[in-house]
Amino acid sequence: MKPASLPLTLIAATLLLTACQNTGPRFDPRDTSLADPSGTPVGPVASIDPEWLTPPTDFFTIGPGDHIEIEMLGDPGSRSTALVGPDGKVYYHLLPGLDVWGLTIAEAASLLESDLARYVTEPRVAITLRGIRSKRVWLLGRVGAPGIYPMTAPMTLLEAISLAGGTAST
């Protein structure tokens, strides 16, 4: 470095360091004594609706076309994928068709356990949902491709219209 540029570098470094110095009060996000410009104290900015914290009561129910995986716990060879038939029944190993249409996954597992108890001592069954085909949405009218579409996840109206190719132009 040239000797003349050394003082300029020191001055620039000093200015940068003094510009970064904290000169005002430090922000505390937990401080509720803050006030808005009119001087009134401000409480929490957003409050959570207690209803949002309650667990859902409308659990998914099994229907025709859904793919489920059934396994007796402790026996990996018992794992089987089953398709819920159009009549709402599922067939698993020795059991006759069990009507699972409208049942939650936990209710279907307990139904399988109670029916398997005739053949196995203390069966424990795990059911895993592998594919949803029982929920459908009908999109009719002025959309790109009217028809019946599977609703594999919750969707908004806008998402459903875009699934059908958007609105049709006239």
N, C-alpha and C positions, 0 to 999 in steps of 0.2 A: 504494500500500500504506500502511496505517496505521503510524505509528511504533511502536506497541506490538507489532504482529505481526512486525516485522522481527527482533527477538531470538529469537522462537519459531521462525521460519523458519530462522535460522542454527543454532539448536540441533538442529532436526530434520535439517537437511542434514549437520551434523557427526556425529550419531548414525548416519545412513545410511552415510556414508562410512567410519566406523570399524567398522561391522558387516560391511562387505564386505572388510575387511582380511584377507589370508591369514595365518593363525596356525599352520597345521600343515604337515607335509611335503607336497610336491607329488607327485601320482601319476604314475608313469612306467610305461606299459603294457609296455615292453620289459624292465623290471627283473625278472629271474628269482630274485632273492634274497628275494622276499616270503615270508612264512611264514603258515601258518594259525594259528588261535587256540591250538593245542596246541604251537606252536613249531617244527614240522617245516617245512623249506623246501618250497615248492610249485613244481613245474616248469610247463611249458606246460599250460594248462587243457584244451585239446583238441588231439589230434594227428590228422593226416590219414592215412588208410589209403593206402599207396602204390598199391594197386590202383585207387583212384579216379582217379589221375593217368595211368593207362595208356590209350591210345586204344582205342576199342571195336573188337572183331574181328568182331562180328556186324552187318555193314552191311545196309542195307535191300536186299531183292531185289525185282525187278520181277515182277509177276504179272498175270494176266488182269484187265482192267477198269481198270488204271492209265492215267492220261493223262500222256504225256510230250511235251516239246517238243524237236524235233531241229533243229539248225542247223549248217551247215557254216561254220566260222569264216572270216571274210573275205568272206562272201557273204550279206548280210542278206536277200536275196530267197529264200534256201533255207530259211528258217525255216518249220517246219511242226509242227502239233500232231497227234499220233498217239495212237490208242487201242490198247492191247494187247488183241488179240482173245482169245476164249475158248480158242483153241488155243495161246496164249502167243506168238503171232507179231505182229510189227509191220511195217507196210508204209511204205516211204519212197521216194518218187520212182521211179526205175527198178528198184530192188531187188525181188527176190521176197521173200516173207514170211520174215523172219529170226526165229528162235526166241530170244527174250530172257527167257523164263520162268525164274526162278531166278537170273538174272544180276544183279550189282550194276550201278549206273549206269555206273561206269568200264568194266566188262567189256562192257556193251552198246555203249558208245561205241567201244571198240576193235574190236568185231565189225563195227559199221557202217563204220568206217574201212577195215578190211581188205576188205570187200565193195565199198565205193565206189572202192577203188584200181583196179579194173578199168576204171572210166569217167573218173576224175579223178586227176590227178597230185598226190600227197601230200595227201590229204584230211585235214582236222582237224575232228572232230565234237564238238559240245557237246550234252549231253542235260540237260534240266532237268525235274525231276519236278513236274508241275502238279496232279495229283490222285491220291489213293490210294483205290482201290476193291477192291483184291485181298485186303486183310486184313479178315476179318469175325469177329464173335463171335456165338455162338449163346446166346440167353438163353431158357431154358425153365423151366417150373415155375410157382410162385406169384409171378409178377411182373405188373405192370399190363398190359403188352402183350408177350407172348412172341413171339419171332421172331429173325430173323437181322439183325444191325445192322453197318454198315460201321465199321471201326475206323480212323479217319483219323489218329489219333495214339495214342501209348501211353496206356493208361488203366488205372485200378485197378478192382478188382471193384465197389467202391461206385459209381464213375462209370458202370460198365456197367449196374448195377441201376437207377440213376437214369435212364439213357437209355431203359430199358424201362418207365418210369413208376413205379418203386419197387416195393415188395413189395405183393402183393394181400392185402387183409384178408378174413377168412373170416366 
